[in-house]
Amino acid sequence: MAERKSFLLRIDRDTLDAVQRWANDDLRSLNGQIEFLLRRALQSNGRAPKAASHNNEPDESP
């Protein structure tokens, strides 16, 4: 399993609320939703790390 690191994210309230609603709709935690969105953005832009492209990846559907 890949090492997990924590970090502080500063984000405006409206954006955070929108991501939280999206996470709730997809039955994910806020953290899980942010990770999902980041992985999807990396993959769609051809920037996903080779090892991370299939490890511990959340399903697209709940």
Backbone as CSV, one residue per row, in Angstrom:
resi,resn,N_x,N_y,N_z,CA_x,CA_y,CA_z,C_x,C_y,C_z
1,MET,0.841,-1.175,0.000,0.000,0.000,0.000,0.887,1.240,0.000
2,ALA,0.483,2.241,-0.730,1.244,3.486,-0.810,1.189,4.233,0.516
3,GLU,2.279,4.909,0.812,2.328,5.718,2.032,1.357,6.888,1.895
4,ARG,0.624,7.149,2.955,-0.332,8.256,2.938,0.239,9.391,3.768
5,LYS,0.158,10.598,3.238,0.659,11.775,3.939,-0.494,12.737,4.161
6,SER,-0.428,13.462,5.255,-1.443,14.480,5.503,-0.856,15.852,5.216
7,PHE,-1.745,16.767,4.855,-1.331,18.142,4.620,-2.525,19.055,4.833
8,LEU,-2.237,20.308,5.081,-3.268,21.309,5.302,-3.720,21.864,3.959
9,LEU,-5.018,21.925,3.752,-5.572,22.488,2.523,-6.383,23.722,2.880
10,ARG,-6.008,24.832,2.328,-6.781,26.062,2.520,-7.665,26.222,1.293
11,ILE,-8.962,26.321,1.534,-9.930,26.354,0.438,-11.093,27.245,0.851
12,ASP,-11.655,27.958,-0.108,-12.758,28.846,0.258,-14.002,28.034,0.620
13,ARG,-14.817,28.592,1.478,-15.974,27.900,2.066,-16.943,27.388,0.998
14,ASP,-17.244,28.194,-0.023,-18.209,27.773,-1.042,-17.724,26.543,-1.809
15,THR,-16.445,26.520,-2.140,-15.889,25.362,-2.842,-15.923,24.127,-1.955
16,LEU,-15.538,24.288,-0.707,-15.562,23.167,0.229,-16.979,22.627,0.402
17,ASP,-17.948,23.520,0.535,-19.340,23.091,0.681,-19.822,22.335,-0.554
18,ALA,-19.436,22.810,-1.735,-19.844,22.140,-2.973,-19.236,20.741,-3.067
19,VAL,-17.963,20.606,-2.699,-17.315,19.288,-2.735,-17.926,18.370,-1.680
20,GLN,-18.277,18.916,-0.520,-18.916,18.106,0.524,-20.275,17.587,0.053
21,ARG,-21.066,18.427,-0.611,-22.367,17.978,-1.149,-22.165,16.872,-2.179
22,TRP,-21.179,17.045,-3.044,-20.871,16.042,-4.066,-20.450,14.733,-3.398
23,ALA,-19.618,14.823,-2.371,-19.194,13.628,-1.632,-20.397,12.929,-1.011
24,ASN,-21.281,13.692,-0.413,-22.489,13.109,0.183,-23.324,12.392,-0.872
25,ASP,-23.484,13.011,-2.036,-24.253,12.397,-3.125,-23.626,11.083,-3.583
26,ASP,-22.295,11.011,-3.568,-21.573,9.814,-4.019,-21.259,8.843,-2.882
27,LEU,-21.784,9.131,-1.684,-21.559,8.294,-0.497,-20.071,8.121,-0.192
28,ARG,-19.324,9.220,-0.294,-17.905,9.230,0.026,-17.657,10.228,1.143
29,SER,-16.532,10.064,1.818,-16.091,11.089,2.768,-15.573,12.281,1.963
30,LEU,-15.459,13.410,2.621,-14.900,14.592,1.960,-13.483,14.298,1.486
31,ASN,-12.674,13.685,2.341,-11.307,13.343,1.965,-11.292,12.381,0.772
32,GLY,-12.150,11.367,0.806,-12.225,10.414,-0.298,-12.625,11.077,-1.601
33,GLN,-13.533,12.038,-1.527,-13.977,12.747,-2.729,-12.844,13.591,-3.300
34,ILE,-12.106,14.278,-2.443,-10.986,15.095,-2.916,-9.930,14.207,-3.568
35,GLU,-9.613,13.068,-2.943,-8.649,12.134,-3.540,-9.151,11.620,-4.886
36,PHE,-10.427,11.268,-4.959,-11.024,10.781,-6.206,-10.888,11.827,-7.308
37,LEU,-11.240,13.073,-6.992,-11.179,14.141,-7.990,-9.743,14.415,-8.436
38,LEU,-8.810,14.397,-7.492,-7.408,14.616,-7.853,-6.888,13.488,-8.739
39,ARG,-7.198,12.237,-8.386,-6.750,11.101,-9.213,-7.342,11.178,-10.617
40,ARG,-8.630,11.497,-10.691,-9.289,11.588,-11.997,-8.673,12.704,-12.838
41,ALA,-8.379,13.844,-12.221,-7.750,14.952,-12.942,-6.351,14.564,-13.423
42,LEU,-5.590,13.882,-12.573,-4.253,13.442,-12.974,-4.324,12.463,-14.143
43,GLN,-5.237,11.511,-14.078,-5.373,10.520,-15.148,-5.814,11.168,-16.454
44,SER,-6.782,12.066,-16.393,-7.300,12.669,-17.620,-6.282,13.600,-18.276
45,ASN,-5.287,14.035,-17.517,-4.247,14.903,-18.064,-2.930,14.165,-18.296
46,GLY,-2.970,12.833,-18.183,-1.785,12.028,-18.432,-0.672,12.244,-17.424
47,ARG,-1.032,12.590,-16.194,-0.027,12.890,-15.176,-0.083,11.944,-13.981
48,ALA,-0.886,10.909,-14.056,-1.013,9.974,-12.930,0.269,9.175,-12.772
49,PRO,0.745,9.022,-11.540,1.914,8.164,-11.322,1.580,6.732,-11.730
50,LYS,2.526,6.037,-12.293,2.278,4.668,-12.780,1.765,3.757,-11.671
51,ALA,2.389,3.779,-10.497,1.988,2.896,-9.403,0.644,3.287,-8.822
52,ALA,0.290,4.562,-8.851,-0.950,5.024,-8.232,-2.147,4.887,-9.155
53,SER,-1.934,4.535,-10.416,-3.051,4.489,-11.345,-4.035,3.366,-11.051
54,HIS,-3.627,2.356,-10.244,-4.556,1.276,-9.927,-4.571,0.915,-8.450
55,ASN,-3.696,1.461,-7.636,-3.647,1.133,-6.208,-4.598,1.994,-5.404
56,ASN,-5.411,1.354,-4.572,-6.259,2.058,-3.613,-7.114,3.135,-4.260
57,GLU,-7.584,2.880,-5.454,-8.370,3.855,-6.185,-9.839,3.678,-5.846
58,PRO,-10.522,4.749,-5.413,-11.945,4.603,-5.107,-12.744,4.340,-6.375
59,ASP,-13.800,3.571,-6.238,-14.668,3.309,-7.375,-15.300,4.596,-7.844
60,GLU,-15.605,4.646,-9.145,-16.262,5.824,-9.677,-17.720,5.868,-9.247
61,SER,-18.315,4.710,-9.030,-19.706,4.666,-8.578,-19.749,4.258,-7.112
62,PRO,-20.755,4.755,-6.365,-20.843,4.413,-4.935,-21.154,2.959,-4.704
